[in-house]
Structures are given as structure tokens and as C-alpha cells.
Amino acid sequence: MSLKQYFIEKQRMIERKKKMDTTKKVATGLAIGSLVGSAIGVLFAPKSGKETRKDISDKALETAETLKAKGLQLSDEVSKKYDETKTKFNEFKESKLTDLKAVRDDVEEVTGTALEETKKLAEKTGKNLKETAQEVKEDTKEAVENTKEKVEEKKN
């Protein structure tokens, strides 16, 4: 999952949360409206007090059960979305961690190769330097001997 996809998914989660909040508000409004409507309907119905109280009790229990069921359903949906998001995040994290490990391995390989090449070059340069120094030494000895001979010749 790319970083862009992660942010798109994050935006979707925010939108889902807003929708869930809206749904929760609508459900609450419906529940309250149902209670108020039921209470008004029962209070104005031409029934005896005992029947009216029973109807109110029945409606209250029915509404409570409906709210409980909706609450459980909402809780299950939130839990499911949380688990999905957590799984996606872990997958994203693992994929990026794997990518970083691959980059690290590549860097270590290149660094190791560069170090080996540098050592070889240093050894070669050292050998060349010794050879050149030896040649200079021999050339200097030869020049000194030639100079001595010329000086001896001029003396004689």
C-alpha cells in the first residue's frame, strides 16, 4: 500500500465516521420521536388508564430492545472497521519495513563493494609508489655515479 493509498483510506475512514455519527444522530432522533409520538398517541387514545400504562410500558420495552439491537449492530460495525483498519495499517507497515530492509541491504552491498575496490586501489597505488621510489633511487644513484666520474675526469 502506497503512502497515497494510505491517506486515501484514512480520508475514507473519516468520512465513514462522519456517516456513522450522522446515523447515530438520526437513530437517536427516531428513537426519541418514536417515544414522544407513542406517548402522545397513547395519552390521547380513548383507553382506560390501566390499558394506557400497559401500552406505554410495551412501547418503552419495544423501543429499548430496538435501541439495544441497533447499538449492538453499530458496535459490531465499528469493531469490524477497526479490525480492518488495523490489519491494513499492519500490512502497510510491514511492506514499508520490507522496502527499507531491501534499501539497507543494497546500501550495505554497495558500501562493501566500494570498500573492497578502495582497498585494491590503495594496494595498487602503494605498489606503484614503491616501484617508482625504487626507480628514482636507482636513477639517483646512477646520476651520482655519473657525476662522480665526470668530476674525476675533470680533475685528471
C-alpha positions, -999 to +999 in steps of 0.1 A: +000+000+000+015+033-011+015+064+011-011+080-012-034+049-008-029+051+030-041+088+030-070+080+007-080+051+031-076+075+061-099+100+044-125+072+037-123+063+074-130+099+084-160+100+060-173+067+074-170+081+109-190+112+099-216+090+083-218+068+115-221+099+136-249+111+114-266+077+115-263+077+153-279+111+155-307+100+131-313+068+151-314+088+184-338+113+168-360+084+156-360+068+189-369+100+208-395+108+181-410+073+184-412+076+222-428+110+221-452+100+193-461+068+211-466+087+244-488+113+228-507+087+208-513+066+239-522+096+261-548+108+237-563+074+229-597+067+244-585+038+266-585+032+303-555+042+325-545+006+330-545-001+293-527+031+286-500+023+311-496-012+296-493+003+261-467+028+273-448+000+290-449-022+260-438+006+236-409+015+260-397-021+261-400-024+223-381+008+218-354-002+243-350-035+225-348-018+192-322+007+205-302-022+221-302-041+188-291-010+168-264-003+194-251-038+191-252-036+153-233-003+154-208-017+178-202-047+156-197-025+126-172-002+144-153-032+157-151-047+122-139-014+107-114-011+135-100-046+128-099-039+090-081-006+096-056-022+120-049-050+095-044-026+066-021-005+088+000-035+098+002-046+062+013-011+052+039-010+080+053-045+070+055-036+033+074-004+041+096-021+066+105-047+040+112-019+015+135-002+040+153-035+047+159-040+009+173-005+007+196-011+037+208-043+021+215-025-012+234+002+006+255-023+026+263-042-006+274-011-025+294+002+005+311-032+009+320-033-028+332+003-027+354-005+003+369-035-014+376-015-045+392+013-025+415-013-007+426-028-040+433+007-054+452+016-023+473-016-025+480-010-062+489+027-056+512+016-028+530-009-051+533+016-079+547+042-054+573+017-041+583+008-077+585+045-086+606+052-055+629+024-063+633+036-099+640+072-086+666+058-061+683+038-088+683+068-112+697+090-085+725+065-077+733+063-114+733+101-117+755+104-086+780+079-100+780+096-134+786+129-117+815+114-097+830+100-128+828+134-146+843+151-116+871+126-116+877+131-153+879+168-150+903+165-121+926+144-141 
